[in-house]
Amino acid sequence: MIIVREYINEKFTDESDPIKDLGIGIRHKIKQWLDEMCIRNYTINKDLTINVNDCVNLDNGLIKTGKLPDYIQFNMINGCFWIRHNNLTTLKGCPKKIVSNSDYNGSFRCSHNNLLSLEYAPISVDYDFECGYNPGNFTKEDVLKICKVGNNVEV
């Protein structure tokens, strides 16, 4: 019996990861989206959540679908997270926690959207939580029921 091996791509070895080598898969899709949104200084965790050591500014219509992509789930932001003026109907995918760093005060801003609920909002924000100008007409008490806010709630 003669065994013939054909090599499609020399990049593949017994130790390689074909999905990574081909530039496909969910991790690649996440990285591509983050790069398109000009998000820098990020880490994609083993569970595919995203940590960012910088300010994430997704203001002014960058999110065209009314929500973050299903494969995007921010975890911890060491800076700020702004997602205003996007016609968002959900905060799904937003970070769990936002902390201050030497450049940014740790704020979360989701005002001027179409939010009726604060479900999926961060559970902790070091500085300000801004959520005004949404049809949900949230109160400070609504915010403080779901999130520990270090400074100010703007509704």
C-alpha positions in Angstrom: 0.0 0.0 0.0 1.3 3.4 -1.0 0.3 6.5 1.0 0.4 9.8 -0.9 0.3 13.1 0.9 -0.6 16.3 -0.9 0.3 19.5 0.7 -2.3 22.2 0.2 -0.6 24.7 2.4 2.8 24.3 4.0 1.6 26.5 6.8 -0.3 23.6 8.4 1.6 21.2 10.6 0.6 18.7 13.2 0.9 21.4 15.8 -0.9 24.2 13.9 -4.5 25.4 14.4 -6.1 25.4 10.9 -8.8 27.8 11.8 -6.3 30.4 13.1 -4.0 29.8 10.2 -6.8 30.4 7.7 -7.8 33.6 9.5 -11.3 32.4 10.2 -13.4 31.6 13.3 -15.0 33.7 16.0 -11.8 35.0 17.5 -10.8 36.4 14.1 -14.2 37.9 13.6 -14.0 39.6 17.0 -10.6 41.0 16.2 -11.7 42.2 12.8 -14.7 44.0 14.3 -12.6 45.6 17.1 -10.0 46.8 14.5 -12.8 48.2 12.3 -14.2 50.2 15.3 -10.6 51.5 16.0 -10.6 49.8 19.4 -7.0 49.4 20.6 -5.3 47.9 23.6 -7.6 45.0 23.9 -7.4 41.4 25.0 -9.7 38.6 23.8 -10.1 36.3 26.8 -10.3 32.5 26.6 -14.1 32.8 27.1 -14.1 35.3 24.1 -15.1 38.2 26.3 -13.1 41.4 25.6 -11.0 43.5 28.1 -9.9 47.0 26.9 -7.2 49.2 28.5 -8.4 52.4 26.9 -11.5 54.4 26.1 -14.0 52.7 23.8 -15.8 55.4 21.8 -18.7 53.9 19.7 -20.6 57.2 19.6 -22.5 58.7 16.7 -24.0 55.9 14.6 -21.2 53.4 14.5 -23.6 50.6 15.4 -26.0 50.4 12.5 -28.1 47.5 13.7 -29.5 48.8 17.0 -27.3 46.4 18.9 -23.7 45.2 19.2 -22.9 42.2 17.1 -23.9 38.9 18.8 -20.3 37.7 18.9 -19.2 40.9 20.9 -19.2 40.7 24.7 -17.1 43.3 26.5 -16.0 42.3 30.0 -13.8 44.9 31.7 -12.9 48.3 30.4 -10.0 50.2 32.1 -11.0 53.6 30.8 -14.4 54.6 29.5 -17.2 53.1 27.4 -19.3 55.5 25.2 -22.1 54.2 23.0 -24.3 57.2 22.5 -26.4 58.2 19.4 -26.7 54.7 18.0 -30.4 53.9 18.0 -29.6 51.0 20.4 -32.5 48.9 21.6 -30.4 46.7 23.9 -27.2 47.0 25.9 -26.3 43.4 25.3 -22.6 43.1 24.8 -21.7 46.1 26.9 -19.0 45.7 29.6 -19.6 44.2 33.0 -17.3 46.7 34.7 -15.7 50.0 33.9 -12.8 51.3 36.0 -10.7 54.5 35.9 -7.2 54.8 34.6 -4.7 57.6 34.5 -6.2 59.0 31.2 -10.0 58.3 31.6 -12.4 58.6 34.6 -14.3 55.3 34.1 -17.5 56.6 32.7 -20.4 54.7 30.9 -22.5 56.7 28.4 -25.5 55.2 26.6 -27.7 58.3 26.2 -29.6 59.3 23.0 -30.6 55.7 22.0 -33.8 53.8 21.9 -33.4 51.9 25.2 -36.5 50.8 27.1 -34.4 48.7 29.5 -31.1 48.9 31.3 -30.7 45.1 31.1 -27.0 44.2 30.3 -25.8 47.5 31.6 -22.5 47.4 33.6 -22.8 46.2 37.2 -20.0 48.6 38.3 -18.9 52.0 36.9 -16.1 54.0 38.7 -17.3 57.4 37.7 -20.4 58.5 35.8 -23.3 56.6 34.3 -25.2 58.6 31.7 -28.4 57.2 30.2 -30.7 60.1 29.4 -32.6 60.8 26.2 -33.9 57.2 25.9 -37.6 56.3 25.7 -37.2 54.3 28.9 -37.0 57.6 30.9 -34.8 56.0 33.5 -34.4 57.4 37.0 -31.4 57.5 39.2 -33.0 54.8 41.3 -33.3 52.5 38.2 -29.6 52.8 37.5 -28.6 52.3 41.1 -30.7 49.1 41.3 -28.4 47.5 38.7 -25.1 49.3 38.9 -22.7 50.5 41.6 -21.8 54.0 40.4 -18.8 55.8 41.9 -19.7 59.4 41.2 -22.8 60.6 39.3 -25.9 59.3 37.5 -27.1 61.5 34.7 -30.6 60.6 33.5 
